[in-house]
Amino acid sequence: MADDLVVERVKKLEKAFASLATLPREVADLKGRVGSLEVQIVQLRAEMTEEFSAVRADLRSVHEKLASTRSDILEAIESSSQAAGELLRDVWSQVRMLHEDVIERMKHLGDRPS
């Protein structure tokens, strides 16, 4: 009975050691896979750095174009505003002259004999 237990335990130990026999090969395979993964990560980092740099350069270019466009728009608005102001002053001057003319005519209408 005790011998049966010992035999059973020995068989279990033999199975355990048998499965451990493949461990060095599995560790070597895993080491190769990890090494390959490290290379891929380094490549990915290099690609991402390059692409992010390109995106930053593109964004800088777009920002500069937008700043230039904004400047042009502000200049156009300022110019239009000045032109509109001048036009408004001219219109008011004409309106004032017409108003004075109407007032004068109305005075003359009152001077006429009926």
C-alpha positions, 0 to 999 in steps of 0.5 A, a space after each residue: 500500500 505504501 509502495 503503491 503510493 510511492 509508485 504513484 508519486 514517482 509516476 507523477 514526478 516523471 510526468 512533471 519532469 517529462 513536461 519540464 524537458 520541453 521547457 528549454 526549447 519553449 523558453 528559447 522559442 519565447 526568447 526568439 519571439 520576444 526579440 522579434 517583438 522588440 525589433 518590431 516595436 523599435 521599427 514602429 517607434 521609428 515610423 511613428 516618430 517620422 509620421 508625427 514629425 510629418 504631421 507637425 510639419 503639415 500642421 505648421 504649414 497649415 497654421 502659417 497659411 491660416 495666419 496669412 489668410 486671416 491677415 489678408 481677410 482682416 486687411 480686406 475688412 479694414 479696407 472695406 470698412 474704410 471704403 464704406 465709411 467714405 461712401 457713407 460720408 458722401 451719402 450723408 453729404 448728398 442727403 444733407 445737400 438735398 435736405 437743404 435744397 428741399 428746405 429752400 424750395 419750401 421757403 420759396 413756395 411760401 413766398 409765392 403769391 397765391 
